[in-house]
Each structure stands twice: as C-alpha cells, then as structure tokens.
Amino acid sequence: MWIWQQDNWPNFTWNEGHIMSRLRKTRLTQGILLGKVAGQSNDQQRTMLDTLLANIVHSSAIEGEKLNAFSVRSSLANRLGFSEEHPFPTTPQTDGLAEIMLDAVQNVDTPLTLERILYHSALNRPCPHTSRITIGSFLRHVSLYLIQTKQLLSHSETNTKKRPRHHLVAQLVL
C-alpha cells in the first residue's frame, strides 16, 4: 500500500517510544554531517551545486532521460551566481531544470500551488518528450506515476504505481 492510500493520509499519528531512539541517532548523524559541511565553509556553495546536480541528473535518469551533467552544472552555476573555470554550453532544458530545482530548495516554505506547478511545467516545455503537455491545465485522463526505486548493491529495481489525478488536485493549494 502506498502512503497516499492510507486512510489517515496526510494526518498521521505515531508512538514516540518506537521512533525516539532512531530519531536521536538521525539527529546525531545530521549534526556530524552539518559539522563537516561547516568546516568546509569556502566550498559550501560548490557542495550545494554538486548535491543539486546529482539530484537533477538522477531524477531525470529515473524518468529515462539522460542529461549532460556538464550542461546542468553550468546552468546551476549561472543561477547560483558563480563562474566556472571551463563553462559548458547550457540548453533551455537544463536552464529550466536548474530553475525548478532552485525554486524548490529556496522556497521550501512557499505553498505548492497550481500556478507554481504549471510554471514548472512551462519551464520543462523545451524538453522534446514534454511537447504534448498542455500548459495551463491538467490533462483530464492522466494519472501520476509514483516511482519507487530500491538500490541493492549493484542491482536496482524500480516499481511504478499510478496515482489518480483527483488525489493531487485535492491536495493542491488553489
């Protein structure tokens, strides 16, 4: 069963006794990681760039799309405001993906509205496989595909599940 299929989605309850030890370990690990990042203060922006780059490239790979990582990196660097020693040509697609990613991480507290989703969709417009997207509305007959990837050593397994369109529309801040 998918999380959005739970009867109490998205209002969950839990037993603190079962999760507190794991939460403490997670917070300790998070603190160690943050300490390591803080020790590399000169490279924080570059570290963020590399993290965002990996996220874009791997997310696109899940969708079956192979991006030029150098182009994506240049698009991100341009939007983050620092120059690269050997800049690589960008494309409208990589510029759009960089803008979407930065909007997501820099505006995390901004509600996900229909307007915002459609803006992201418009940024993806230069992609050849998205030429069928109708900008400004949801397609009535399309459901979302949820993708779950399990990576075990060198074996990767991906499962997909259609999520009905009305679930998404009901949860948007309109």
Secondary structure, 3 states (H helix, E strand, C coil): CCHHHCCCCCCCCCCHHHHHHHHHHHHHHHHHHHHHHHCCHHHHHHHHHHHHHHHHHHHHHHCCCCCCHHHHHHHHHHHHCCCCCCCCCCCHHHHHHHHHHHHHHHCCCCCCEHHHHHHHHHHCCCCHHHCCCCCCCCCCCCCEEEEEEEEECCEEEEEEEEECHHHHHHHCEC
